[in-house]
Amino acid sequence: MTSVRTCLLVFLGLLLCGPATWANAGAECPVGLSPVTEFRLFFGLTDAAGNTVSEEEWGTFLNDTITPRFRAGLTVIDAGGQWLDTTGTL
């Protein structure tokens, strides 16, 4: 569950920081439309120690922690990615 706690900390940090910039700050919406705020949150399924978050742990975190904060809805996209550490190791 440590990895779920790590994800929660990242999530809360992002919520507290808010968007860094607003692309159309002060712009008005065309008639018939209303403004929307978009948040993009990225979560990994391993923690800093390399422990894997199980599908069950992720589902519980999503259902109990994230979804209640986005009552109007959200989309989860399962994606793959890569990164290099400070030594350039993949």
N, C-alpha and C positions, 0 to 999 in steps of 0.2 A: 504493500500500500504506500510505501515511501515514494514510489514513482508517481502515483496519483497525487500525492501531496505536492510534489515538485510541479506537476502540471497545474495544479490549483494555484500555486504561488505565481507561476508565469501568467496565468489567466487573470488573477487579481491585479498583478502589476500592469498588465495591458489596460485593464479597465480604469485603473487610477491615472495612468498616463494620458489616455484619450488620444484622439488623432493628432498627429504632429502638425498637420496643415489642413486647411479646408480649401479645396480646389475652387469652389464657387462661393466663397463667403460673401453674404449679402445679396447674392443673385436671387431673383424671384423665379418661381416655377411658372411654366406656361399654364394657362387657364385649364382647369380640370385635373391638374396634377398636384401632388403635395410633396414636400421635401422628405428625404429619407437619409438616415445616417447609416453608413456601412462600416462594419467592423470586420477585419480579417484576423483570425486567431490561428496560429500554427502550433500544433502539438506533435511531439515525437512520441514514439512508443518505447523508448528506453530512457533510463535516468542517467545521471552523471556517472554512476558506478557501472553502467552497462547492463543493469537489470531490465528485463523486458516487461512491459505492461501487458497483461493478458487482455484478451478481447472482453472478458467478463469485467475486469477492473475498468477498462475504458468505457464500456457500456454503462456501468454504474456511475462513473464520474460524469459522463455526458448527461445521463438522465437526472441525477440528483444535484449536480452542481451547475452545469452550463445551461441546460434547457430552462430551468426556472428563471434565469436571468434574461432570457430572450423569449418571452411569452408570445410574441408576434410570429415567431418561427425562426428557423435556422437551417442551414444546409451543411452537411458533413461530406467532404470529399476525401476519399482514401487515395493518397498519392505516394509516390516514392521519390527519394532524393538522395543526394550525396553532399558531403562537405569535406573540407580539408582542415586538419588541425593546424596548430601553430608551426609544426615542423614540415607541413606540406604533405603529410601522410593522409591518404584517402581513408 
